[in-house]
Amino acid sequence: MENKNNPKIAVVVPCYNEEVAIGNVIKGFRESLSEFSNTKIIVYDNNSVDSTIEIAKQAGAIVRQEERQGKGDVVRRMFRDVDADFYILVDGDATYDSSLAPSMLKLAIERQYDLVNCIRKEVDSEAYRFGHTFGNKILTKAVNMIFGNYMQDMLSGYKVLSRRFVKSFPVQSNGFDIETEIAIHALQLQCPMGYIVGNYYKRQDGSNSKLNTYRDGFKIVKLIIALFRHEKPLIFFSLIGIMLVMISLGLGIPIVIHFIETGLVPKLPTALLAVGIMIIAFLCFTIGIILDTVTKGRIENKMLAYLSHKVFDPENNGDVYEKE
């Protein structure tokens, strides 16, 4: 570990065709983080066809490349390759306020937060499209309902992450749903988190958003459903089981009543269908119980991986494990 006044900081910037903005992003973070002398700015280019790479190099950043297309693939590569005490993950479009970085870092260091998220405050009316604002609120609410009511502005692309968070995070996403996965990982492990409100600016002229409101929103919804099934299988399959039980009872109760009254079963196919649906419902409950046991074991392993990494402690030269 580094000296307590000199933690290793990595500003990691995923980029795709950001020649208009990337130079200002690098300059802004270099100036704002001047008090943190052990800081590296690393730009990961994702198959840009403009001058992003050349401009980033001229601005003094370390430039690496990831050929798999998608922000999730870029973040996966970053987290695997870069070693630091704290990671500042920020988009390369100059929409975030680089002057907030020292405050976010100090909050993470002093309170030993694993995640400090920048809650975006709209400065320009053109910064947010209505669909993105509405979708962000809905998706954040959905994730909080499922995994715990602690996350704010889940889709913000400006975060400070600790080493133990990054190195225990098994990235599965490929695209812009990576922010959703980061949020769920933090909620699942009950990581200590903090927030800072920061200005969110519109893109510079000539810079185009890579987001598609409906396509990326649909992907995030699919990810939430998949993660709900993956991380909360007992609840997920129990809900399906309850729905099937209700359908089965709706089909079967009239037949049972008719049988009690007359001794006849007038709709044998419907009766067989009701029985079949009830059997499937009980299979869903069984699957949920089995997968819940598997999930608990997997979460325990993720927690052990999380705890295996040392915490930067400003009062003990960066290493809490050496305390008497």
N, C-alpha and C positions, 0 to 999 in steps of 0.2 A: 504494500500500500504506500501511497505517497504521503508526504508531510501534510499535517492537518490543514495548513494554509494553502496547499497546492494540490488539490484533488485532480485526478485525470478527467478531463471533460472532453466529450466528443459531440460536436454538433453534426448530426447526420441528416443529410438533405436528399430525399428522393426527388429525381428530376426527369421530366420528359418534355422536351421542346420548351425550355424556359429561358431562351437567350435574352429576352427583354428584361427579365427580373433577377436572374441568378446573381449577377454582379452586385446588385444592391443588397441582396440577402447576405452574401458573404461579407461585404463591407460592413453592414449593420451589425452582424454578430461579432466580427473581429473588434469593432470599436466598443460595443457594449460589454464584452467579456474581457477587456484589457486587464482587469485586476486578477483574472484567473490565468496565470502565465502558462499553465500546462493544458492548453486547449488546442484541439485540432478540429478543423472544419473539413468534413468529408462529404463530397458530393457523389452520389451514386446515380449515374446516368442510365436511363432505361430505353436505349435505342433512339435517342434524339436524332433528328435529321436536320437540325439547324446548328447554330454555333454555340450551343450550351456548353459543350466540353471545353472548347477553346477559351470562352469567356471565363468559365470557372477556374481554369488553370491560371489565366492571366491575373485573376483576382486573388490568387494565392491559396486556393483550396486544393486539398488532395482529391483527385478524381478517380473513381473506380466505376466499373460498368457491370450491369446485370442484364443479360440478354433475354431472360424470360420476361415477357411483357406483363406488367401489372404491379401496382404499388405493393401488394402483399408479398410478391416475390422479391421485390427490392428490399423491403423491410426484413424479410427472412435472411437475406444475404448480409445486410448490415449487422443484424444482431449476432450472426454467426462469426463474422470476420473481425468486428471492431471490439477492442478491449478498453474499457474505461470504468471509472467509478460512477460517473453519471453521464447519461445520454440525453441530449436535447434533440428531440425529433421534431422537425419542422418542414413544412412544404416549401418548395422553391419558387413560389409565385409572388413573394413579397406582400402578401395580404396580412401577415402577422407582425406584431410590434417587437422587434429584436431588443429594444431597450428593457423589456420585461425579463429577459433571460437571467440577469444577476439576481433579481428578486425571487424568481422561481427556483433557482439553484440554491440560494441561501435558505429558502423555506424547506427544500428537500434535505439539505445537509443538517440544519439545526434541529429539525423535528424527525429526521430519519424517515422521511416519506419515500415510498417506492414509486409513487406517481404524483406528479403535480400537473394538473390540467389547466390550460388556459381557457376560461369561459369567454367566448367571443361577444364583444359589445360592438354592434354595428355602428360604424362612423359614416359611411357613405350609403345612400339608399340603394345603390347598385351593387353593393357587396354581396347581399343575399338575394337569391331568387326566392319567391314565395314558396315554391315547391320544396326547396331545400330546407327552409326554416320550419315549415310544417312537418316535413318528414323527419327532421332531426328531433323535434319535440315528441312526435309519436313513437319513434324508435327508442329514444332515451327512456320514455315512460314505460315502454314494453319491457325493455331490459331490466329496469329497476323493479318492475312488478315480479319478474321471474327470478332475478338473482339477488335482489336486495336494493333498497332505496338509498343509494349513496352516490350515484354517478350524476354529474351535471355536464351538459353539452358534450355528450358522448362522441360526436363526430368531429370534434375539434382536432385539427392536424398539428397542434402545437403542444408538446408535452415534455416534461422532464421525467426520466425513468432511471431507477437505480440499477446497479449491476445485477443484483440478485433477481430483480424483476425480469430484466432482459434475458439473462442466462437460464432462467427457468421457464421461459415462455416458448412453447412449441407452436410456432406460427403455422397455421393451416390455410389461411386465406391467400388468395391470389391477387385480388383487386382492392378497391376502396373500402371493402368491408373489413379491412384490417383494424380500423379504429374500433369497430364493434367487438372484434375478438380481443383486443387489448383491454377494453372495458370489462368484458366478461371474465377474463383471466384475473384481473384485479379484484373483482367482486367475489369470485369463487374462492380465492386464497385469502380473502379479507385483508388485503394489503392496506397499510396506512396510506391515506391519500389526502392531498390538499388541493386548493384551487386559488387561482388568481384571475381577476377579470381584466381583460385586455382589449384594446381596440382591434377591430377587424376591418381592413380596408378593401376597397374594390381593386380588381386587377389593373395593372398598368395598361395603357393603350398598346395594342398589338399583342397582348398576352391573352390566350384563350383557355377557358376552363376545360379540363378533361372529363368533368363529371357529366353524366346524363341522368337527369332527375328520376325518370321512370325506370331505366335499366338498372342503375346502381341501387336505387331504392328497393327494387324487386330482389336484387341479389342480397341486400342486407336483410330483408324480411326472410328470405330463404335461409340465410345463415342463422338468424335468431331461432327459427323453427328447428333447424338441424342441431343447434347447440342446446336448445331446450330438451330435445330428445336425447342428446348425448350426455348432458350434464344432470338432467332431472328426469331420468327414465321412469321412475316410479310414478311421479305425478303425470307425466306425459301419457304413458300407457294406461294409467288408471282413468284418466279423462276419456280416452277412447273406449275403455271397457265400460265405463258408466253410460256413455252414449249408446253403445251396443246393447247393454242391458235394457235401457229404456225402449229401444226399438223392438227388442225381443218381447218385452212385456206388452208393448202396444199391439203387437201382432198376436201374441198368445193368450192374453187375458180374455178377450171375447170368445175364443174357442173353448177355453176352460169353462167359462160360465155356461156356454151352450151345452157342453158335455155334462155339466152338473145337472142342468135342467132337463135334458132329453136323453142323456146316455149315448149321444151320437157325436161323431167328429165330422162335421160337414165339409171342412176345408183342410184335408190332410196335407196337401203341399204347403199351405201356409203354416200349419203346425210344425212340419219338418223344418221349414225355413226358420221359424222362431227358435226351435231347439238348436239348430246349427249356429245361429247368431249368438245365442247364449253361451254355447261352447267356446266360440271365438272370443267372446267377452272375457271368460275366465282364463283363456290362454293369454290375453293381453295383461291381465292382472299378474299372472305367473311370470311372463316375460319382464314386466316392470320390476318385480321383486328380484329376479335374477340379475338383471342389468344394473339395478341400484347397488347391489353388492359389489359388482365389478367396478362401477363408477367410484364408489367410496375407496376402493383399493387404489384406483388410478389417481384420485385426488390426493391420497396420502403420499403416493410416490412423487407427485408434483410438488407437494409441500416439502418433502425431504430434499428435493432438488433445490427448491427455493431457499431453504434454511442452510444448505451446504455452502452458500456464498456469504462472504463476510460483509458486514455493514460498515460503511464509512462513518467513523465517529470523530467529529471535530475536536473532542476533548481528550482523545486518546490516540493521536497520530493515525486516525483512520481505521482503527481495528478494535472492535468491541470485544473480540475474543481474547485480548491480552489484558483485560481488566483483572485486577486482583480480587 
